[in-house]
Amino acid sequence: MRAIVGLAAVVMALSACGGETGATAAGGRGASAGPSASGTPAATPSAAPAPTLSPSPKRPLPKGPNLSGCYTEDDGKIFTYGEEKLPGVVMGKGATGVVISYERGGNACTWRPLADRLVSAGYRVLLYARDLEAIPEDNIVDMARRLDKERGVGRIVLAGGSMGGTLSVSAALKLGDRVAAVVALAGPPLPEEAARLRVPLLQIAGVYDGDRAKRMRESDDAAVLAPDRQVVVVPDESAHASSLFETPHGPQVLDTIMAFVNRHRV
């Protein structure tokens, strides 16, 4: 199944079987705000209104074991890995695991909205501080194998933003049939790697987030072996990767991810 949709059309696309839906714009500015049929935004980035957001409340820094100051032992099992004793956390229960890899220059905290939704829905979720000395896709592979060893975990979903999304596809190729699906936010895989992918692939990006909407379509066209692939272009939006969760479109983005992983859970 393949779908290329604007965010407002996601619910219809998820219920459709077979065929390809055309790119559909959503939001207050109508069809001109979305991508054109060629995959190029129909308006310049300067035309996109910047959302006004309230700052997130600051939490006091935890004193005990934690990941990035925002996940503690109250959330799950804190672990360390590597010579640098970098932290990570495993949260929740369930047979389907999810490894979340954040974008370059980010941290695991901005992925909290998705992590909490996944835990509430019965997934086992692993987040971690990236080892900057490691080959990034190998870091993802190592985290997936760590989660795979947790009692009761079956297959693994790999989710990530920007480089974390791109390299989740690279890692999926190394992990083989242990991977249930890949979710990439603003991280289009290389077309030559997408062409080898044999698991479901969801790609999401803002229409004004550089050329990522165009590159997602190229990756989607290449991913002919993926049994389920979907491209979602968020209209009127330039927020990058997990920053999408904090925009007015955030709830719909999270709903789209949850609907996709629910289709492919163990």
C-alpha positions in Angstrom: 0.0 0.0 0.0 1.3 3.4 -0.9 0.0 6.8 0.1 1.3 10.4 -0.5 -0.9 12.8 1.4 -1.2 16.1 3.1 -1.9 16.0 6.8 -5.7 16.6 6.6 -6.1 13.6 4.3 -4.3 11.2 6.6 -7.3 9.6 8.2 -8.7 8.7 4.7 -5.4 7.5 3.5 -4.9 5.2 6.5 -8.3 3.5 5.8 -7.6 3.1 2.0 -6.2 -0.1 0.6 -4.2 -0.1 -2.6 -3.6 2.7 -5.0 -2.0 6.1 -4.5 -3.8 9.2 -3.3 -2.7 12.5 -4.7 -1.0 15.1 -2.6 -3.6 17.0 -0.7 -3.0 20.3 1.1 -4.5 21.1 4.4 -4.7 24.1 6.7 -6.2 27.6 6.5 -4.5 28.6 3.2 -6.0 25.9 1.1 -4.4 24.0 -1.7 -1.9 26.6 -2.6 -0.1 26.0 0.7 0.7 22.4 -0.1 3.2 20.8 -2.5 2.4 20.9 -6.2 2.0 17.8 -8.2 5.7 17.9 -9.0 6.6 17.7 -5.3 7.9 21.3 -5.2 6.2 23.7 -2.7 3.8 26.0 -4.5 4.8 28.9 -2.3 8.1 30.2 -1.0 9.2 29.4 2.6 8.8 33.1 3.5 5.1 32.8 3.0 4.7 30.2 5.8 3.4 31.8 9.0 5.6 31.0 12.0 3.5 29.4 14.8 3.3 31.2 18.1 4.1 28.7 20.9 4.2 29.0 24.7 7.6 28.0 26.2 7.5 24.6 27.8 7.7 24.7 31.6 11.2 23.9 32.9 11.6 20.9 35.1 14.1 20.8 38.0 17.2 18.7 37.0 17.0 15.3 38.6 19.7 14.2 41.0 19.6 10.5 40.4 20.2 8.4 37.2 18.6 10.0 34.2 18.6 10.6 30.5 19.1 14.2 29.4 17.5 15.5 32.6 14.0 14.5 31.4 13.7 10.7 31.9 14.3 9.2 35.3 13.9 5.9 37.1 10.2 7.0 37.6 9.8 6.6 33.8 11.6 3.3 33.3 14.9 1.5 33.6 17.9 3.8 33.2 21.0 2.1 31.7 24.5 3.1 30.6 26.5 1.9 27.7 30.0 2.2 26.1 33.2 3.4 27.6 31.7 6.8 28.2 28.8 5.3 30.2 26.3 7.2 28.1 22.7 7.0 29.4 19.5 5.5 28.0 16.1 4.5 29.2 13.7 1.6 28.5 10.1 2.4 29.3 6.8 0.5 29.1 5.9 -3.0 28.4 4.8 -5.0 25.4 6.0 -7.3 22.7 6.7 -4.5 20.1 9.8 -2.4 20.9 10.5 1.1 19.5 14.0 2.6 19.3 13.9 6.4 19.0 16.9 8.2 17.6 16.9 12.0 17.7 18.1 14.6 15.2 21.6 16.1 15.0 22.1 18.7 17.7 19.0 17.5 19.6 18.4 15.2 22.5 15.8 12.6 23.6 13.7 15.1 25.5 11.9 16.5 22.5 10.7 13.0 21.7 8.8 12.8 25.0 5.4 13.4 23.4 5.8 10.3 21.1 7.5 8.2 23.8 4.6 8.8 26.2 2.0 8.0 23.6 3.8 4.7 22.7 4.2 3.6 26.3 0.5 4.3 27.0 -0.4 2.2 24.0 1.6 -0.8 25.2 4.9 -0.5 23.5 8.4 -1.0 24.9 10.4 2.2 24.2 14.1 2.8 24.2 15.6 6.3 24.0 19.3 7.0 24.4 22.1 9.6 24.3 23.9 9.2 21.0 27.5 8.1 21.0 29.2 10.7 18.9 32.3 8.5 18.5 30.3 5.6 17.0 29.1 5.1 13.4 25.5 6.5 13.8 23.7 3.6 12.2 25.7 1.1 14.2 24.6 3.0 17.3 21.0 2.4 16.3 21.7 -1.2 15.6 23.2 -1.7 19.0 20.3 0.0 20.7 17.8 -2.2 18.8 19.7 -5.3 19.8 19.7 -4.2 23.4 16.0 -3.7 23.3 15.6 -7.0 21.6 17.1 -8.7 24.6 14.4 -7.4 26.9 12.1 -10.1 28.1 9.0 -10.5 26.0 10.1 -8.1 23.1 9.5 -9.5 19.7 10.1 -7.2 16.7 11.4 -3.6 16.7 10.2 -0.4 15.1 12.9 2.2 14.4 11.9 5.8 14.6 14.0 8.9 14.2 14.3 12.5 13.2 16.5 14.0 10.5 19.7 12.0 10.5 18.1 9.7 13.1 15.4 8.9 10.5 17.7 8.5 7.6 20.0 6.2 9.5 17.1 4.2 10.9 16.7 2.9 7.4 20.4 2.1 7.2 20.1 0.3 10.5 17.0 -1.6 9.4 18.9 -3.0 6.4 21.5 -4.4 8.9 18.9 -5.8 11.3 16.9 -7.6 8.7 13.7 -9.4 9.8 13.9 -8.1 13.4 12.5 -4.8 12.2 8.8 -4.3 12.0 8.7 -0.8 10.5 10.6 2.5 10.1 9.3 6.0 10.9 11.4 8.9 9.6 10.6 12.5 10.5 12.3 14.9 8.1 14.9 12.2 7.5 14.5 10.9 3.9 16.6 7.7 3.4 19.0 7.5 0.5 17.1 6.2 -2.5 19.5 3.3 -3.0 18.9 2.2 0.6 15.1 2.7 0.3 15.2 0.5 -2.7 16.5 -2.4 -0.6 14.0 -1.8 2.3 11.5 -4.7 2.8 9.6 -3.3 5.8 6.9 -0.6 6.0 8.1 3.0 5.8 6.4 6.2 7.1 8.0 9.6 6.2 6.8 12.9 7.5 8.1 16.4 7.0 6.9 20.0 6.9 6.3 21.4 3.4 8.8 24.3 4.1 11.5 22.2 5.7 14.1 22.6 3.0 13.8 20.1 0.2 12.8 17.2 2.4 9.3 16.8 0.9 10.8 16.4 -2.5 13.5 14.0 -1.2 10.8 11.9 0.6 9.0 11.4 -2.6 12.2 10.3 -4.3 12.8 7.8 -1.5 9.2 6.6 -1.6 9.4 6.0 -5.4 12.5 3.9 -4.8 11.0 1.9 -1.9 9.2 -0.5 -4.2 9.9 -3.5 -1.9 8.3 -1.9 1.2 5.0 -3.6 1.8 3.4 -0.4 3.2 4.8 3.1 2.5 3.4 6.5 3.3 4.5 10.1 2.8 2.9 12.8 4.8 3.7 16.5 4.0 2.6 18.9 6.8 1.2 22.1 5.2 2.1 25.6 6.3 5.0 24.2 8.4 8.8 24.6 8.5 9.4 23.0 11.9 12.0 20.3 11.7 11.7 16.6 12.9 10.5 16.4 16.5 9.8 20.1 16.6 6.7 19.2 14.7 5.2 17.8 17.9 5.2 21.3 19.4 3.3 22.9 16.5 -0.5 23.2 16.0 -0.2 20.1 13.7 1.5 18.1 16.5 -1.5 16.1 17.6 -2.2 15.0 14.0 1.4 14.1 13.4 1.4 12.0 16.6 -1.9 10.4 15.6 -0.4 9.5 12.2 2.6 7.9 13.7 0.5 5.9 16.2 -1.9 4.7 13.5 1.1 3.5 11.4 2.9 1.6 14.1 -0.3 0.1 15.3 -0.8 -1.5 11.9 2.6 -3.2 12.2 2.9 -4.1 15.8 3.6 -7.7 16.9 
